[in-house]
Amino acid sequence: MSTTESLLVRAATGRPGPRPPVWFMRQAGRSLPEYRALRVGSSMLEACRTPELITEITLQPVRRHGVDAAILFSDIVVPLAAIGVGVEIVAGTGPVIEKPIRTEADLDRLRPLEPDDVPFVTEAVRALVAELGPTPLIGFAGAPFTLASYLVEGGPSRDHALTKALMHDDPELWHALLGRLAVIARAFLQVQIEAGAAVVQLFDSWAGTLSLADYRRFVLPHSRAVLEPLAGVVPTIHFGVGTGELLGAMREAGAGVVGVDWRVPLDEAARRLGPGAVVQGNLDPALLGAEWSVLEAEVRRVVDEGRTAAGHVFNLGHGVPPTADPDVLTRVAELVQSLG
């Protein structure tokens, strides 16, 4: 069955339905006991390479919460590992790079991604599309800047000092690095689209660490290189954390939907983005632990503010925390779905 008239696709293309669609970033994962049970004995990367696990984990939150979209269970470093980059996802830390990339010679380790590098993604997406029917599947990739930050720093970083130093000290090397990462990210999204993903999201998790000037000079051209070729193919979403000052520039990268974290109200975000903007967000994930009366009021506020945009996809302002009560997430989804 076609997903063209699903609430998500309609909202993402500026044709909103009677209510905003709802899904949650990181909905497939650590907050679900059934996920934790399924993951026993397998590493994160092993799970991301096993079609049966990808399929089941992706479907778990759709069954439990009744959300309006599924998002592929994967990780932004999967395409890097697939082309031979030494990377391990360390529990409690995140991606750790065996040999950081900091010189021109290091670029030789970043070859283009081919579909045959990720057959498990193609197999899982096809199985999911068949299972989900009219419920759209969201594919995703890490944006060039966020991937570069892991590769340069060697792992997660609070200040991204090595990354920022490299972009200013050696702009030529920086743009060469991000150019290669843009090709990889776009190819990873195209694999998912060709297998049947109805929407894709580009995660630029760490872009909020940059000034607007640095974002425009060092990042925007490469995010645009990922997103612009997909325009008109499937709806696209572009998300980052702490990017309130970058929203207008992020829209220029070419995505149809811009994700907004909890720091900027959606009506203000829509104003900054300009006419015709479609927004995604932006309930503060921390409030999932608040009393229901507080949480309900916040959900209603977010939905009301989202109505000022040309389209609104209800989501959190970041991912589901591992401590979130799954029953609360279900209740939030049901509340949004009741707000016609």
N, C-alpha and C positions, 0 to 999 in steps of 0.2 A: 504493500500500500504506500502511496506517496506521502511524503512529509511536507509537501509544498504548502498546504493549508494548516499545518500545525501552528499552535500559538507561538512557538519559538521562532519559526521561520517568518511568520507574519510580522511579529514584533521587530525582528532583526532587519526586515526590509521596509520598515516604516508603514506597515499595514496592520496596526494592532487590532487584536480581537477584543472580546468583551472583558477580558481581564489580562493582567500580565502573566506570562508563563513563569514558572518557578523551577529552578534547579540550584544546586549548591556546589561551589568549588570544593574539591576534596570530599564529595559526597560518597565516593567509593573508597573506603579506607578505614583508618584506625578507629573511628568512632563506633564501628559496627562489630558486635561480638562475632557475627558469622564470618566477617572478614578475617578477624584475628585467628579464628579457628582454622580457616582455610589456608592461612599463610604459614602455619606451623611446619617447620622443616624446610622452608624455601626462602632464599634471599630475595630482596626486592627485585634485583635484576633478573633472577631466575623466573620469578612470577611474571615479570614484564615480557619474558620471552616464551611463555607457555600459553598457547591459544586458549586452552580450556580454562585456565585460571583467569586470563584476561576477560574472557566472556562472562564467567560466573561473577567475578568481582564487579564488573561493570553493571551487571543486572541487579545485584543485591539492593542498592539503594532505590532503584526504580520499583522493585517489588515492595520494599518496606515503606518508603515515603510517598509513593505515588507521584513523584515529581514529573514534570512535563518534558524532560530530556534526560538522556544518559550521556555521560562523558567517558570516553575511553580510558580504561585503567592502563596507565603507562607512566613514564617519567621523562622529563625534558632531556636527560642525558642518554636515553636509549639510542638515539641515532648516532651519538658520539661513540658509544660502546660498539655499535654495529659496524663502524668503519675502522675499528681497531684502536681507538683511544683507550688507554688504561684508566678505568674509572671504577670506583666502588662506592656504593651508597651505604654509608655507615650509619647504623641506627643511632638516633640522638644527635647526629652531626649533619648528615646530608652527603652530597656527592664529594668525593675526595679524588683528586686527579693524581695519577702515579707520576707523570712527568709534566709539569706546567709548561705552557707555551709562552715564551718571552722573547724569542729571537726569530729572525727571518727563516733560519734553518728549521725551526720547530714547525713551521707552517706545512712542511712536507707531510706531516702526520695527519693532515686534514684533507682527505680526498673527498670527492663528491659521493653522496649517498645514492645507491642504486636500489630499486625495488627488491631485488634478490637479497639485499642485506637484511631486510626486515620481513621475511615471508610470514612470520608469526603475526605481524600486525595485519597484513592483508587477510589472512585466514580468520583472525578474530573479528575484524570489522565486518566481513561478509556474514559470519555466523550471527553477529549481533544485529545487523540490519534485518536479517530474516526473522529473528526472534522478536525484535522490537516493533515491527510493523509500522504503524503510523507515528510512533514515538521517535523523534529525531535523535540521532547519535551525534555527539559533538566530538570532533577530533581536535588534537592540539599539538603545539610544538613550543619549545623555548625560543624566545627572541634572540637575535644575534648578540645584543649587549649582555643579557643575562648569561648566556652560554659562555661568552668571552670572559665574564667576570669569574666564573668557576675555573676556566682553563688557565687564566693568568694568575689568579690568587692561589690556585691549587686546591681550593675548597671554599666553603662559605666564608664570608668576610663581613665585618661590621662597618668598616670605613672604606673598603675598596681602594685602599691606598695604592697598591701595585697597579691596579687597573687604570686608575686616573693618571698615575705617573706615566704609564706606557702611552696612553692616548695623547698626552701633551708632549712627551719627549720624542716620540717617534710616530707622528701621524700617518706616515706612509705604511709602516708595519701594522698599525692599528686598523686602517681601512682595508688592508689586504686580509687581515684576520677576520674582520666582520663580513667582508665580501664572501669569503669561503663559508662562513657560518650561515649567511643568508641563503646560499645555494643549498646547504644541507637542510636547513629548517623548511625551506619551501618544498624541497623534494619529499621530506617526511610528511608534510601536510598533503601533498599531491597523492602519495600512496594511500593515505586514509580516504581522501575524496574519491579516488578511482575505485576504491573498494566499497564505497557507499555512504561515507560520513556526510551528513546533511548540512552541518555547520562546522566551522573550525575556529579555535581560539589561539591567539598568539600571546603567550605569557612573557611579559617583560618584568619579572618580579622585582628586580633591583634598579630599574630606571629612575625611581624616585630619589636615588642618591645623587642625581645629577642636577646641575643648574639648567635652566631653559637654554641658555647659549650653548652649553656643552652638548645637551641633547640634540639640538638642531644640527650642530656641526659634526658630531661624532657618531650619532645613533640613528637619527631619523632617516637618512638615505638608505640605510641597510634594512630597517624595518619596512620601509616602503618597497624595497626590492623583494621582500617576502610577500607582502600583502597585495600590492597592485596587480600582479599577474593573476590573482585569484578573484579579482573583482568581477562580478557577474557569473562566476562559476558556482560558488556557494556563498551564503552569508558569512561574514568574518567578524570576529570579536577581538579587540585589543585591550589587554589588561595589564596594569602595573600597580604596585603598592606605593603610596606616598607621592602620587603623580598629579596632585591637584594643580600645581603650577605648570604642568606639561600637557594638560588635557587637549588644548587647541592644537598643539603640535602633534600629539598622538593621533588626532583625527586626520591630520594631513598625511599620515602614513598610509591611509587608504582603507582602513577597516570600516565596515558599516555600523558597527556597535563599539562604543568605548566603555570599558569597565571602569567603575569608580569605587574607590575604597570608602571607608566610613567617615573620613575626615571632611569631605565636602558634601553638603546636601545635594540631592539629585536635581532640584530646581536650579541651584547655583551652577552645578556642573553643566546642565543643559544650556544655561546662559553663556558660559565660557566656551562651550563647544560650538554654539551658533545654530542658526535655523536648520531644521530638519534633523537634528541630532537624535540618535537612539542611544540610550544609556542602559548599563547593566549594573545592578547592585541594590543597596549598599548597606545592609544591616550589619552593625558591628558584631563580629562573631563572639566577642566577650559577653554580649547580652544574652546569649543562649543559656547562660547560667543564672540569669536574673529571675525574679518572680514573674509568673505568667502575665499578671496585669501590666507590668512594666514592658515586657517583651511584646505583648499584643499591641500596646500603644505605639511602640517603635515600628512594628511591622506596618501598622496602618499609616503611620507618618511617611514611611518610605514609599508605600504605594501611592499615597496622595501626591508626594513630591515628584514621583516618576511620571504622573499624568501630565506634567508640564512639558515633557519631551515628546518627540514625534513617535517614539516607541520606548517601551520599558521592559526589560527582562529582570525579574526579581531574583536577587542572589544575595550572598553575603558580601561584605567589603573585602574579604579575604577568604581563605579556606576554612572548612569545618575543623575546629580544634579536636584533638584526639580525646579530650575529656567530655565532649558534648554528649548529652543524653539523646540517643536516637529517637526516643518518643517525643522529645521537644521539637526536633527537626520535622518529624511527621506532622506535629500540630501546627508548626509554622507553615508548612506546605498547604495543609488543609485550610488555614486561615486565608492565605493569599488566594487560593482557588475559590474562596467564598466571596471575595471582594470584587464583584462585577462592576 
